[in-house]
Amino acid sequence: MRRTARRAFVAAATALAVIARMGGHVAAADDPPRPPSLKTIVVPEPTNLADFVRDRTAAIALGKALFWDMQIGSDGVQACASCHFHAGADSRSRNQLSPGLRRVHADGTADPDAAFAPPRAVNRQLTADDFPLPPGTNDVVGSQGLPLLEFGGLAHDGSERLVALPDPDGFRAAGLDVRRVTSRNAPSVINAVFNDRNFWDGRAARTFNGVNGLGDGDPDARVYRADDPRRPVPVAVRLAPASLASQALLPPLSDVEMSGQGRTFPEIAAKLARGTRDTERRVRRLRPLAKQLVAPGDSVLGRLSAWPRPGLRVKRYEQLIRKAFAPRWWRSPKLIRVLADGTTEVVDRRDGRPETAEYTLLQHNFALFFGLAIQLYEATLVADDSPWDRFMDGDRDAISPLAIEGADVFRSQTRGRCINCHEGAELTGASVRRVAESPTRIREGQALDRGFNNVGVVATREDPGVGGRDALGRWLSSVRRLDPPPAEPIAVDGAMKVPGLRNVELTAPYFHSGGLLTLRQVLDFYSRGGDVRPQHTLDGALEIAPLNVLGNTEHELDALEAFLRALTDERVRLRRAPFDHPQLFVPDGHGDDELDLRDDGRGIAVDRLREIAAVGRDGGPPLPRFLE
């Protein structure tokens, strides 16, 4: 009996010590288990990928080249990577403010606010004093893309004809147009392969149709397939899960991000194939990455690098496409003619009429190749070796006791509740795996898309999120598309995709608004239950269930922050393979002073460009973080 009593005393003393160490909190029996290592999750990919890709290694190389190549942008500067070069996100802090362009009326129709809240917001350098963004503002810290340009086709020298347009949204300084800024903060592409849908509002469909990002939402999307090279036929293709491929097709045609208005993917392909002519009229094809150095030790592109000269030794992108993809998608002597109404037909030759355009099969199907190659490259960007992952793999010394405490607050149903949205090894309910289990979720009697929540960052009408519509007017929300509709009231207005949390210490500023600067500001936000309470649906009919007011102690906040920092994969910080990359020159505002700008001859301010040096598989020093 005495031995039993002694054991009970030791157990009680140990429990009290744990409670004291955790600042008054101990994990309860009904708390969910700790998030497992990401190594336990299989990277998702389409089951029918082999119908399209014949050489995965070549496709990954093509995807990495396309992702980092500045030639893809209409201006020859803007790459996909321009907004995703730092831990998969964007750490620039000058000319990064956008006004409230996502604002809508109560019926969901657009009501953009082009007025900036701070004075002289355009082209200004943000500072720590700007954060958190003032309460009530609808300004957003986004990513600078292009000035407003109109695409007028390809010139004889292979360059794009671009005409500067008057900017209606206030992106002007000192009488000159500056680069426009996206209306949401750039999410990281690292681990994005685990997302069932991509973008903050989920508009990049999980099903890839080879033409645009709408997936099954566009039943008319067709590519051409040539089992018989002499007889290409239009076919519908469907690959899932392939949201990264859907996502890849939107920025290259966005007049904010990468493109002149009116450009198409076949025209991008024609530009890459045609190349440029120098003063002696010699054709110079657009060699992949021709403006950028590629480290000879690059984990994917090193064997193709033309080091110490820029670019790859491959002369043109067509060679990479032909190696990567099955011939039925690119081999044919026929041309695909695009008529004035957008319909297509197979022809033998060009007709020379300005109202039509003819493309090779490879050029016409370029969106298919672009999307799948980008998906395959980004599928390699898996950060699964953080201290937390190693801890859950069995290394008990990988993280600090404080971080372990933070993980238990994170999963606590009384003091954290973070795990209810940041679910599973992926740390998001928006993952392919979780959505496959259940695409909807009921929270406090309200129906939601799984992995999307309105947490009270800004008022609902400032950005409807997944409560909005896609480019064809279809609801983005899966719940709103249910037939029959759910019995519970629908609360998706203003809901945004729940991001995964690995490397979160590297990806400031935070939320879709970019409105918070530090992890502590984020934790304080959740502790007080958000900033906008109450939050209603757009029509005002329903009060959306708010976050719980947790009132965390300082010790709990310290522990949570320690846990979040334990989610950083050092390979990402140090840009080691697979996170190494080619050289990149990113636009970083204009001029040496906010108002001391020079005209490039078109009424557009001359860029400041910042070099991001090429690194190989062994990486390099950490890049400066936001505001560093």
Secondary structure, DSSP 4 states (H G I P E B T S, - for coil): -HHHHHHHHHHHHHHHHHHHHTTT----TTSPPPPPPGGGSPPP--TTGGGTBS-HHHHHHHHHHHHH-GGGSTTSS--GGGGS-BTTB----BS-EE-BTT-B-TTS-B--B---SSTT-TTPBP-GGG-SPPTT---EE--B----EEEEEE-TTSPEEEEE---TT--EETTEE---B-SSPPPP-TTGGGBSSBSTT--B-SSB-SSSTTGGG-TT--EEE-SSTT--EEE---BSS-HHHHHHTSGGG-TTTT--BT--HHHHHHHHHH-EE-TT--EE---TTTTS---TT-TTTGGGB-TTSSSBSS--HHHHHHHHB-GGGT--S-EEEEPTTS-EEEESS----TT-EEEEHHHHTHHHHHHHHHHHHHTT-----SHHHHHHTT-TTSS-HHHHHHHHHHH-TTTT-GGGTS-TTTT-TTBHHHHHH-SEEEETTEEEETTEE--SSS-GGG--BTTSB-TTS-BS-TGGG-SSPPSSPB--TTBEEPPP-TTGGGS-SBTTTT-B-SHHHHHHHHHTT-SS-SEE-TTSS-EEPPPP-----HHHHHHHHHHHHTT--HHHHTT-TTS-B--EEEEEEESSBTTB--B-SSSBBPEEEEEE--B-TT--SPPP-TT-
